[in-house]
Amino acid sequence: QSALTQPASVSGSPGQSITISCTGTSSDVGSYNLVSWYQQHPGKAPQLMIYEGSKRPSGVSHRFSGSKSGNTASLTISGLQAEDEADYYCCSYAGSGTVVFGGGTQVTVL
Amino acid sequence: QVQLVQSGAEVKKPGASVKVSCKASGYTFTSYDINWVRQATGQGLEWMGWMNPNSGNTGYAQKFQGRVTMTRNTSISTAYMELSSLRFEDTAVYYCARGLGFSYGHWGQGTLVTVSS
């Protein structure tokens, strides 16, 4: 499987909203509502931020939201804060018990 | 609380094998799949495969078919990932992660595997 496509970097000022896109195909993102998003700070393990496209795990800020349209999923961070500066990865079920990650997006808070 | 504790860093020569362990606590080990994900330095996450600790059933990414084996010992709530025929490009941090559907809410701390001659 090919990796999902994410922008290499996205930036925003504190308080702004940013959106990270994640483009797949009709065999993965487009076929299943099983996209998840992970935040990773340097030297740390990834942390689940969104699952099943738009659901937030307990403890994750309401500033994080997920959506999907066709073969593209999106993660929106509203009210950007300094602590949101990290790498973000999307992930999708790709059928036949397989999973594919995106290449990652570095978020910078200006 | 749910914890996944992985074994320590390894240094291996090309062609050798490495076996990384992932000890689970804080939940019923056989109730959730364990997945393995790796990350080369400065690179993205790469899914390697999954294992059902209850049945022992596994599924591997095509890229690792024939080189990876995922097993478990339910008596000590531990999952294992063995990668054989190591190459320099297998140098990475290897993570175990507890699956819930096809998302991963709990991760191990990571194990650095270095392949060096």
Interface residues (C-beta under 8 A of the other chain):
Chain A: Q1 A3 L34 S36 Y38 Q40 A45 P46 Q47 L48 Y51 E52 P57 Y89 C91 S92 Y93 S96 G97 T98 V99 V100 F101 G102 G103 G104
Chain B: N35 V37 G44 L45 E46 W47 W50 G59 A61 Q62 Y95 A97 L100 G101 F102 S103 Y104 G105 W107 G108 Q109 G110
